[in-house]
Amino acid sequence: MNSPTPSQTVGPFFGFALPFENDANAIEKVTRAPAGESRDAIRIEGQVLDGAGEAVPDALVEAFRGEQFARCRTDGEGAFHFTLHRPVASDGAPCFEITVFARGLLRHLHTRMYFSDEESANRADRVLQLVDESRRHTLVARQEGDILHFDVRLQGEGETVFFAP
Amino acid sequence: MSGFIIPVKALSDVEYEPPYLYPDYRSTELRAPKHEPVRLPDEWFHDAPGPAFGRIPVRVEDADLTRQHRAEPLGERIVITGRVLDSDGQPVRNTLVEVWQANAAGRYLDPIDDHDAPLDPNFTGAGRCLTDDHGLYRFVTVKPGAYPWRNHLNAWRPAHVHFSLFGPSLSSRVVTQMYFPGDPLIPLDPILSSIADPRGRELLIARLDLDTTVPEWALGYRWDIVLRGRRATPAET
């Protein structure tokens, strides 16, 4: 028997232990040029919200793609932020894998963040194609000036699409 | 030997994951998604590489939580060790293991912990290490205390150590908690009880191990971890 070790919640008290210092910024940590990825730094900001629309102030959000990895604990307003290199299309539209942990989540959640200016690539993306069209917008960041906004709604109206094997 | 052919693969695929919604754990009620997740083919998860961690500076002393300050922390000194394996039982080498926990009085260093129990100036309660060629990890720490948590009247968490592991792929990522054998709070805990099958709950309880115990110095606990996924290759290439 090699059943996977089951998950348990990250709890509320991980902030002093995870993440590392300056963990939300992946740019300074990639020592070599990120293979196949754009050099443009992008700023991502978002909020984690619960089923009542209230901020989730004790979530851990991770973003990664290729060599890049960043994680951020949400603040009192449920806000998180990342600084990353913009990924380029490889197999499918460019995106970041996003993982969400929180008190009250007995297992983590997995979603993806796509880019709004990649319409044709997004239309052809085989993962997005599996998602009901009316919910796809929850996976696409909103560009506002230099900042990409990507909120994670755990439950209720506008609930983010989550993926599982 | 009996004449039965046991479908080993099918057995090894049994999973004991907790549900997202488990009302006895009240915080799940507004945080569990209502929609079913969109199912991606299993191999997309297994093929998708996890985050790269070559750059993380893990120092040897990060695995000894009793030597991160001027003096040793109060509490019962313990060793926690075990192997990290994939679903085929193969060792997962050179993978990051992170732990965090309350001190012996049941208090986290975290600023949002307001439990009225003393902090220990000699204990942070956070550690990390990389697994070795056999998939082994090992931490020295003190046994964490139980603490109240307001989920319901007189709710107390059993002593536990939080673990975070990445493994080689998107599907192998896990954050979980390790419990101690014989803890009378275990049957009362909604977080552990969210795993319906007692066999699943057992997977999260370490065992006292005299081979790990260091005579005249520290009790030893053994706890193996299985990450989802097969044919894991060594993490660093």
Interface residues (C-beta under 8 A of the other chain):
Chain A: M1 N2 S3 P4 T5 P6 S7 Q8 T9 V10 G11 P12 F13 F14 G15 F16 A17 L18 F20 K29 V30 T31 D50 G51 A52 E54 V56 D58 E62 F64 G66 E67 Q68 F69 E97 T99 F101 A102 R103 G104 L105 L106 R107 H108 L109 H110 V127 L130 V131 R135 L154 Q155 G156 E159 T160 V161 F162 F163 A164 P165
Chain B: L11 S12 D13 V14 E15 Y16 E17 P18 P19 Y20 Y22 Y25 S27 T28 E29 L30 R31 A32 P33 K34 H35 P37 V38 R39 L40 P41 D42 W44 F45 H46 A48 G50 P51 A52 F53 R55 I56 L85 D86 S87 D88 G89 E98 V99 W100 A102 Y108 L109 D110 P111 I112 D113 T124 G125 A126 H162 S164 L170 S171 R173 V174 V175 T176 Q177 I191 L192 S194 I195 R199 G200 L203 L204 I225 V226 L227 R228
